[in-house]
Amino acid sequence: MIRIEKAEFRKRLERVQGLMEEKHFDGLMVYGDEYRKENLRYVCNFWPIFERAMCFIPRKGDPILASAPEGERYAREMNVWPDVRNVQEFACVSVPEEIDYPLAKFSSLKEVIRQTLGNGQRLGLVGQWDIPAPIFERVKSVAPGAEIVDAASLIQEMRLVKSRAEIACLREAGRQACLGYARLIEAAVPGHTETMAAGAAEGTARIAGAEDINFTVFGSGPRTATIIGRATERVIQDGDMIMAAMAVQYQGYVATVEFPFVAGKASAGQKQFLAVLFEAANVQLGYLHHGANAGEMVRAVRDVFRKHKLSQYDVYPPMHGIGLAEAESPYPNEKADYPLRSGMCVNSDISLFGHPCGSNRIEEGFVIGPKGAESLTPLIRELCGKAGA
């Protein structure tokens, strides 16, 4: 089974604690919930359902996972560290009532923080933009002498370049996504609804081993202009542009696939529009190697749009990083002045929206290498190569 082994989590912990020493942090707390799970999963592998959780990392020693009682056994199953505590503040996220858990044993959030800090006072927080204000205020109230500092950069820098095991997880997510997308293309035909095509794709990916479908974006005909719309009961018509993307998660790692196509017979205008996207994708591919300037890559893609006088339909940068989040760093624009590095994993996001012939984009995953990029989603690369030939 492809997975991140405990030895790799141990290396991550050692590196985090080394950075804590260097940056003078006495303790670190990493927040996560069902929707913003990536940093939490990076340090302990836990992904909450319904509830919230924080991994508390001391400068020395093993972390404490503070979570909630309904998911306690599940937390012990996923979490790579043995110390799991129930904390009242992290219970069910969706109701205002205080839920009674008569069999649960609770720990004090104050005691968990005190144990994490030891005799220190400087407490780093990873997830400042994710943690709810009431929980953050509670943390401050039970640790009145602590200096709470945004520490997201400690984890973000580590996540930029992937290990062999992380790349293997992304490669497997990409395999599952490609199987699902092949089924989507088969199902997105005139007479079928958008939900039928999306459901066929999601079911296929799940059967192939997907842990989760983070999202399926779907639009047909005039609905392609939604950019990130969800599938509806709209019946697909002959000649409809199909704009569909699916993000597939395996062992926490997410691969997204999207190939622009027309259901039934494409018009000449649609063919010309799609040809520009394929041209831009092939130009981008030449920049996906170690040492390439990220901003130059963005400018090269946008030069294709400028050449065809389509810049007014270009709504955001043509690439972003992938990993434990569907979109993460690097996320360059034309002004970016840093090199791509071997081991970075990225997704193309080449798009044009609002064009009279329809809207669409290409999304395919790559791992950056010394001389070029390896496709993590080979079906999309094959389709783009054929279409752009």
Order of alpha helices (4+ residues) and beta strands (2+ residues): alpha-beta-alpha-beta-beta-alpha-beta-beta-alpha-beta-alpha-beta-alpha-alpha-alpha-beta-beta-beta-beta-alpha-alpha-beta-beta-beta-beta-beta-beta-alpha
